[in-house]
């Protein structure tokens, strides 16, 4: 009898930052700035920036930032990057990573995170469908969002956190 695969997430730390850099260089068509890598190490990012492991092998990432928006200490969570190496897609890794990030967002009290949003390149229909299956809805199309890749346009997708989602 085969044991089921183990899917786990771990926070980004200085010791695994190189793994994040390598995964990003393979998964995404852009190079991320040093500022990006500094920001994912901030203490407030710990619950929202993760490496995704499949049977102890790092195969994906999800990195988010908190954007404060309201006078009541409310905030939105912005998914900066989320990706899984091509051979490991369609194994629920992205769904599991997103589920854990959404659970952290829903339980956050300081700040209270009310929504989660992201950009998806308009040519990436698969990613858009994935997020829509996860409860995200298209808010708008943002023209010229990407500066260094074609097409430059992006969809903006958003969903409420679980704690605010209608029952």
ROVO-310753 format. One line per 2 residues: number of its first residue (from 1); for each residue z, y, x of N, C-alpha, C, O, CB. Coordinates in steps of 0.05 Angstrom, whole numbers, plus 5000, padded with zeros to 4 digits. Atoms other than C-alpha are relative to their C-alpha. Glycine has a CB too. Layout:
<nodes>
NUM> Z/Y/X/Z/Y/X/Z/Y/X/Z/Y/X/Z/Y/X | ... .
</nodes>
This chain:
<nodes>
1> 5000/4976/5017/5000/5000/5000/5000/5025/5018/5017/5028/5036/5025/5000/4981 | 5002/4976/4984/4979/5067/5029/5020/5021/4989/5024/5024/4965/4972/5012/4999 .
3> 4982/4979/5008/5029/5123/5029/4984/5025/4993/4963/5030/5005/5021/5007/5022 | 5015/4976/5008/5006/5186/4993/5002/5021/5022/5021/5022/5037/5011/5012/4973 .
5> 5000/4979/4979/4987/5245/5038/5023/5020/4995/5031/5025/4972/4974/5015/5001 | 4979/4980/5002/5042/5295/5052/4987/5028/5003/4973/5033/5022/5022/4995/5022 .
7> 5008/4972/4998/5027/5368/5038/5026/5016/5003/5044/5014/4988/4984/5009/4974 | 4977/4983/4995/5076/5418/5067/4991/5027/5010/4969/5030/5020/5020/4986/5020 .
9> 5005/4973/4991/5080/5491/5083/5022/5009/5019/5045/5000/5015/4998/5020/4976 | 4980/4989/4983/5116/5527/5139/4995/5030/5005/4971/5039/5005/5002/4985/5026 .
11> 5003/4971/4996/5129/5601/5152/4986/5005/5027/4987/4988/5045/5027/5013/5000 | 5013/4992/4975/5090/5637/5206/5022/5011/5018/5038/5027/5010/4977/5022/4994 .
13> 4980/4991/4980/5131/5647/5269/4985/5007/5026/4961/5000/5028/5022/4977/5005 | 5014/4995/4974/5115/5672/5339/4990/4975/5013/4969/4975/5027/5019/5015/5019 .
15> 5008/5024/4987/5111/5600/5362/4975/4986/4987/4962/4970/5000/5023/4980/5000 | 5024/5012/5013/5056/5580/5311/4979/5021/4994/4959/5014/4980/5008/4985/4975 .
17> 5020/4979/5005/5019/5646/5309/4972/4993/5011/4952/5000/5000/5010/5027/5012 | 5026/5008/4988/4965/5617/5355/4985/4981/4981/4961/4982/4980/5005/4987/5027 .
19> 5012/5019/5019/4953/5562/5303/4987/5016/4978/4965/5010/4969/5020/4980/4989 | 5011/4983/5021/4943/5616/5250/4974/5013/5010/4954/5014/4995/5021/5021/4991 .
21> 5024/4987/4989/4894/5653/5295/4977/4981/5001/4954/4988/4993/5007/5011/5028 | 5021/5020/4997/4854/5590/5308/4989/4992/4973/4964/4992/4969/5010/4975/5015 .
23> 5009/5007/5027/4851/5570/5234/4984/5023/4988/4963/5018/4977/5024/4993/4982 | 5015/4977/5011/4830/5641/5214/4972/5002/5013/4953/5008/4999/5016/5026/5005 .
25> 5026/4997/4987/4774/5641/5266/4980/4979/4991/4956/4984/4991/5004/4998/5030 | 5018/5021/5010/4746/5576/5238/4994/5003/4970/4971/4999/4962/5013/4972/5005 .
27> 5003/4999/5029/4757/5588/5163/4985/5025/4991/4969/5024/4972/5027/4999/4987 | 5009/4974/5011/4739/5662/5155/4978/5012/5017/4977/5008/5041/5023/5019/4998 .
29> 5022/4988/4986/4676/5701/5173/5006/5026/5014/4988/5039/5024/4977/5004/4981 | 4992/4974/4988/4715/5761/5200/5022/4995/5020/5036/4975/5019/5009/5021/4979 .
31> 4978/5002/4980/4762/5773/5259/5022/5019/4990/5017/5042/4983/4990/5009/5029 | 4977/4984/5009/4831/5797/5239/5013/5016/5022/5013/5007/5045/5021/4982/4986 .
33> 4989/4981/4980/4865/5855/5274/5027/4991/5010/5040/4974/4998/5002/5028/4988 | 4973/5005/4990/4928/5852/5316/5021/5009/4980/5042/4997/4978/5004/5014/5028 .
35> 4982/4990/5021/4961/5892/5260/5005/4978/4980/5028/4974/4971/4988/5025/4987 | 4998/5022/5019/4947/5834/5212/5020/4979/5011/5038/4971/4996/4973/4986/4995 .
37> 4982/5020/4988/4982/5785/5260/5028/5010/5004/5047/4994/5003/4988/4990/5026 | 4973/4989/4998/5040/5832/5270/5014/5000/4973/5037/4993/4970/4999/5029/5012 .
39> 4989/4998/5027/5049/5841/5195/5009/4973/4989/5028/4972/4974/4979/5013/4982 | 4992/5026/5011/5051/5767/5179/5026/4989/5012/5038/4970/5001/4978/4979/5005 .
41> 4974/5008/4987/5112/5761/5225/5024/5016/4989/5046/5011/4996/4998/5003/5030 | 4978/4984/5011/5152/5814/5187/5019/4983/4983/5009/4965/4969/4989/5024/4983 .
43> 4981/5016/5016/5216/5786/5154/4993/4999/4971/4996/4979/4958/5028/5011/5004 | 5007/4999/5028/5192/5808/5085/4976/4982/4993/4972/4975/4970/4994/5028/4991 .
45> 5024/5017/5005/5129/5765/5094/5006/4971/5002/4989/4954/4996/4979/5007/5020 | 4993/5029/4994/5166/5700/5110/4994/4982/4976/4983/4960/4980/5029/4998/5007 .
47> 5005/5017/5024/5162/5673/5038/4971/5000/4991/4963/4984/4974/5018/5009/4978 | 5027/4996/5010/5090/5695/5031/4977/4996/5020/4954/5000/5014/4998/5027/4989 .
49> 5019/5006/4979/5055/5677/5096/5006/4972/5011/5027/4968/5023/5000/5021/5023 | 4995/5028/4994/5048/5602/5108/4977/4986/5014/4954/4994/5009/5008/4985/4975 .
51> 5019/5020/4991/5012/5549/5147/5001/4977/4981/5023/4969/4972/5005/4991/5030 | 5001/5023/5018/4989/5491/5104/4994/4975/5017/4976/4974/5033/4977/5004/4978 .
53> 5002/5025/4985/4998/5421/5133/4992/4977/4982/5001/4975/4959/5026/4994/5014 | 5008/5025/5013/4965/5356/5112/5008/4977/5019/4996/4974/5040/4969/5000/4992 .
55> 4990/5021/4982/5003/5296/5141/5007/5012/5027/4999/5000/5048/4980/4977/5002 | 4991/4987/4976/5033/5343/5193/4978/5013/5017/4984/5022/5040/5015/4981/5017 .
57> 5022/4988/4986/4965/5370/5214/4995/5028/4987/4990/5029/4963/4974/4982/4999 | 5005/4974/5013/4955/5446/5204/4970/5002/4992/4953/5001/5009/5007/5023/5020 .
59> 5027/4999/5009/4893/5453/5161/4994/5024/4982/4971/5027/4973/4994/4974/4984 | 5005/4976/5017/4901/5518/5122/5021/5021/5003/5041/5017/5016/4998/4991/4971 .
61> 4982/4978/4999/4935/5584/5113/5000/5015/4973/4980/5014/4958/4993/5019/5023 | 5000/4980/5021/4957/5633/5060/5018/5023/5011/5041/5018/5019/5012/4988/4973 .
63> 4986/4977/4990/4979/5703/5080/4999/5022/4980/4977/5030/4971/4989/5010/5028 | 4998/4979/5021/5003/5756/5031/5017/5023/5010/5032/5020/5030/5012/4988/4974 .
65> 4982/4978/4994/5035/5824/5034/5010/5012/4973/4997/5010/4952/4985/5022/5016 | 4988/4987/5023/5081/5860/4985/4991/5029/5000/4993/5043/5020/5031/4998/5001 .
67> 5007/4972/5003/5055/5926/4958/5017/5012/4978/5015/5005/4954/4969/5003/4992 | 4982/4988/5019/5108/5968/4925/4984/5019/4982/4967/5034/4991/5023/5015/5014 .
69> 5016/4984/5019/5082/6002/4862/5016/5017/4981/5007/5039/4974/4982/4982/4985 | 4987/4985/5021/5134/6025/4813/5026/5012/5008/5038/5004/5028/5005/4982/4977 .
71> 4974/4986/4993/5195/6071/4813/5024/4981/4995/5045/4986/5006/5003/5024/4982 | 4978/5019/5006/5237/6012/4787/5002/4979/5022/5017/4959/5018/4996/4987/4973 .
73> 5000/5020/4979/5226/5975/4853/4982/4977/4994/4985/4955/5006/5028/4990/5003 | 5020/5021/5005/5169/5935/4824/4979/4999/5021/4975/5019/5036/4988/5004/4972 .
75> 5020/5003/4979/5114/5909/4868/4979/4980/4991/4982/4965/4972/5013/4991/5026 | 5021/5020/5003/5049/5869/4870/4999/4985/5026/5005/4995/5048/4972/5013/4993 .
77> 5005/5016/4976/5034/5813/4918/4970/4999/5004/4956/4991/4986/5013/4971/4997 | 5028/5001/4994/4967/5818/4952/4994/4976/5018/5005/4974/5040/4990/5027/5013 .
79> 5008/5023/4983/4935/5754/4978/4979/5010/5019/4956/5014/5011/4990/4976/4982 | 5019/4990/4979/4903/5777/5043/4980/4979/5007/4956/4984/5008/5015/5010/5025 .
81> 5017/5023/4992/4876/5709/5063/5011/4975/4988/5035/4971/4985/4998/4998/5031 | 4992/5027/5008/4877/5639/5036/4976/4982/5006/4954/4988/4997/5009/4998/4970 .
83> 5022/5018/4994/4835/5582/5063/5009/4974/5011/5031/4971/5022/4982/5014/5020 | 4995/5027/4990/4832/5509/5081/4975/4991/5015/4952/4997/5006/5007/4980/4976 .
85> 5023/5011/4985/4788/5475/5133/4983/4983/4982/4993/4968/4965/5010/4984/5024 | 5019/5013/5018/4725/5448/5100/5005/4970/4995/5004/4961/4972/4972/5003/5011 .
87> 4996/5029/5006/4740/5373/5110/5025/4994/4983/5028/4971/4973/5002/4985/5027 | 4975/5005/5014/4808/5381/5075/5000/5014/4972/5020/5014/4959/5023/5010/5016 .
89> 5002/4987/5026/4784/5419/5013/4999/4978/4978/4993/4955/4984/4976/5019/4998 | 5000/5018/5023/4789/5387/4944/5022/4978/5002/5018/4956/4993/4973/4987/4996 .
91> 4978/5019/4998/4855/5353/4962/5026/5014/4990/5048/5005/4997/5004/4992/5030 | 4977/4985/5013/4901/5402/4923/5016/5016/5020/5037/5026/5013/5018/4981/4986 .
93> 4985/4984/4980/4922/5438/4987/5001/5029/4992/5023/5041/4994/4986/4997/5028 | 5000/4972/5009/4901/5507/4962/5017/5004/4976/5031/5023/4973/4972/5009/4995 .
95> 4984/4998/5025/4932/5494/4894/5029/4999/5006/5045/5014/4995/4992/4978/4980 | 4972/5003/4993/4997/5472/4925/5010/5025/5015/5032/5034/5009/5004/4975/5017 .
97> 4992/4976/4985/5000/5531/4973/5003/5023/4981/5023/5038/4982/4979/5007/5022 | 4999/4978/5019/4985/5580/4917/5024/4996/4981/5038/5016/4974/4974/5002/4984 .
99> 4977/5006/5018/5037/5546/4871/5026/5009/5014/5043/5021/5001/5000/4970/4993 | 4975/4992/4986/5091/5556/4924/5003/5030/5004/5025/5041/5001/5001/4986/5027 .
101> 4999/4971/4997/5072/5628/4937/5007/5013/4973/5022/5032/4972/4973/5011/5011 | 4994/4989/5027/5072/5643/4862/5029/4996/4992/5041/5013/4979/4981/4988/4979 .
103> 4972/5006/5006/5140/5610/4855/5018/5019/5015/5038/5030/5004/5007/4971/5006 | 4985/4981/4984/5167/5654/4911/4998/5028/4988/5017/5043/4987/4991/5000/5029 .
105> 5004/4974/5013/5137/5715/4878/5015/5003/4974/5027/5024/4969/4970/5005/4995 | 4986/4999/5026/5166/5698/4810/5030/5002/5003/5043/5014/4987/4993/4975/4984 .
107> 4970/5000/4997/5236/5689/4838/5009/5025/5016/5033/5029/5019/5009/4975/5014 | 4993/4976/4984/5233/5753/4881/5013/5021/4981/5002/5028/4961/4976/5011/5014 .
109> 4987/4979/5015/5282/5805/4855/4999/5027/5013/5000/5047/5000/5029/4992/4994 | 5001/4975/4985/5280/5857/4910/4979/4998/5021/4984/4988/5042/5028/5006/5013 .
111> 5008/4987/5025/5227/5877/4900/4992/4979/4979/4987/4956/4985/4976/5019/5005 | 5009/5017/5022/5210/5848/4832/4969/5001/5000/4957/5021/4996/5011/5010/4972 .
113> 5029/5002/4998/5138/5823/4839/4990/4993/4972/4996/4972/4961/4991/4979/5021 | 5010/5004/5028/5101/5830/4772/4972/4987/4999/4966/4974/4980/5001/5026/4986 .
115> 5028/5009/5000/5029/5813/4792/4993/4990/5028/5004/4999/5048/4981/5022/4990 | 5012/5009/4975/4990/5777/4846/4970/5006/4998/4958/5000/4977/5006/4969/5005 .
117> 5029/4995/5002/4919/5799/4863/4987/4995/5027/5000/4992/5048/4995/5029/4991 | 5015/5005/4976/4864/5789/4914/4971/5009/4996/4963/5015/4974/5001/4970/5007 .
119> 5029/4995/5000/4791/5803/4932/4986/4974/5006/4995/4958/5023/4992/5022/5020 | 5017/5023/4994/4737/5749/4931/4972/5011/5003/4962/5025/4986/5002/4978/4978 .
121> 5028/4992/4995/4668/5761/4961/4983/4990/4977/4985/4967/4969/4990/4990/5027 | 5015/5007/5024/4618/5761/4903/4982/4975/5004/4974/4963/4985/4982/5023/4992 .
123> 5017/5024/4995/4577/5705/4937/5017/4975/5000/5006/4953/5002/4986/5003/5026 | 4983/5023/4998/4638/5659/4937/5009/4990/4972/5032/4993/4964/5025/5007/5017 .
125> 4995/5010/5027/4632/5628/4868/5022/4979/4999/5038/4978/4980/4975/4989/4988 | 4980/5021/5000/4675/5568/4887/5028/5011/5001/5046/5001/4987/4995/4982/5024 .
127> 4973/4988/4998/4734/5611/4907/5007/5014/4974/5030/5013/4964/5001/5021/5023 | 4995/4986/5025/4727/5653/4844/5008/4979/4978/5027/4984/4963/4975/5016/4990 .
129> 4993/5021/5020/4728/5589/4800/5027/4989/5006/5043/4984/4987/4979/4978/5001 | 4974/5010/4992/4788/5563/4839/5022/5018/4989/5041/5009/4976/5002/4997/5031 .
131> 4979/4981/5009/4829/5626/4825/5001/5002/4970/5023/5005/4959/4995/5027/5013 | 5000/4999/5030/4807/5628/4752/5015/4975/4989/5028/4978/4969/4972/5002/4989 .
133> 4985/5024/5009/4833/5556/4744/5030/5004/5004/5046/4990/4991/4990/4975/5016 | 4972/4995/4995/4899/5582/4772/5011/5023/4983/5034/5032/4988/5004/5006/5030 .
135> 4990/4980/5018/4905/5635/4718/4992/5029/5007/5001/5048/4994/5029/4998/4998 | 5008/4973/4993/4873/5695/4753/4977/5008/4982/4961/4991/4974/4991/5001/5030 .
137> 5022/4989/5016/4826/5740/4714/4986/5022/5017/4999/5036/5033/5010/5011/4973 | 5015/4980/4986/4771/5785/4740/5007/5027/4988/5005/5031/4964/4970/4995/4998 .
139> 4995/4973/5009/4792/5858/4736/4976/5018/5002/4969/5034/4984/5023/5012/5016 | 5023/4982/4995/4731/5891/4766/4985/4989/5024/4994/4971/5038/5009/5029/5005 .
141> 5015/5005/4976/4677/5887/4819/5002/5025/5017/4997/5047/5007/4969/4993/4993 | 4997/4978/4982/4690/5931/4879/4976/5001/5019/4974/4983/5036/5027/4999/5015 .
143> 5024/4999/4983/4626/5953/4913/5007/5010/5027/5023/5029/5031/4979/5019/4987 | 4996/4991/4972/4624/5960/4988/5028/4994/5011/5036/5006/5031/4995/5029/5002 .
145> 4973/5006/4991/4693/5929/4997/5000/4989/5029/5016/4998/5046/5014/4979/4982 | 5002/5012/4974/4673/5888/5058/4982/5018/5018/4961/5025/5009/4990/4971/5000 .
147> 5015/4983/4982/4649/5929/5118/4982/4985/5019/4961/4995/5028/5019/5018/5015 | 5014/5014/4978/4626/5875/5166/4986/4974/4991/4975/4960/5008/5019/4994/5022 .
149> 5014/5024/5010/4599/5819/5122/4983/5006/4976/4989/5025/4962/5021/4977/4994 | 5017/4997/5023/4545/5812/5071/5003/4976/4981/5008/4954/4991/4970/5002/5009 .
151> 5000/4975/5014/4546/5816/5012/5027/5015/5003/5048/5002/5007/4993/4996/4970 | 4977/4983/4995/4595/5874/5017/5018/5002/4975/5041/5010/4977/4992/5027/5008 .
153> 4985/4997/5025/4618/5871/4944/5021/4978/4996/5017/4956/5006/4981/5001/4976 | 4979/5019/5006/4681/5836/4920/5010/5002/4971/5009/5024/4959/5024/5004/5019 .
155> 4986/5000/5025/4712/5815/4855/5030/5004/5006/5040/4995/5026/4996/4974/4984 | 4971/4998/4998/4784/5836/4845/5011/4983/4977/5005/4986/4954/5010/5031/4997 .
157> 4988/5018/5019/4824/5781/4811/5030/5004/5000/5042/5010/5021/4992/4970/5006 | 4972/4995/5002/4895/5786/4785/5012/4981/4980/4999/4972/4961/5006/5029/4993 .
159> 4985/5014/5020/4948/5747/4748/5029/5009/5001/5039/5020/5022/4999/4969/5005 | 4971/4994/5000/5020/5758/4727/5015/4978/5015/5005/4956/5017/5011/5003/4971 .
161> 4983/5021/4988/5075/5722/4764/5010/4982/4978/5010/4990/4955/5023/5012/5017 | 4990/5019/5020/5104/5661/4728/5022/5012/4983/5023/5007/4959/5009/4974/5013 .
163> 4978/4989/5016/5166/5699/4708/4991/5019/4979/5005/5023/4959/5020/5013/5019 | 5010/4981/5019/5124/5750/4672/4979/4990/4982/4970/5003/4963/4990/5024/5014 .
165> 5022/5011/5015/5072/5704/4644/5009/4994/4971/5032/4986/4968/4989/4974/5013 | 4992/5006/5028/5072/5697/4568/5006/4970/4996/4993/4953/5008/4979/5009/4980 .
167> 4991/5028/5004/5107/5634/4544/4981/4986/4980/4984/4963/4974/5028/4999/4989 .
</nodes>
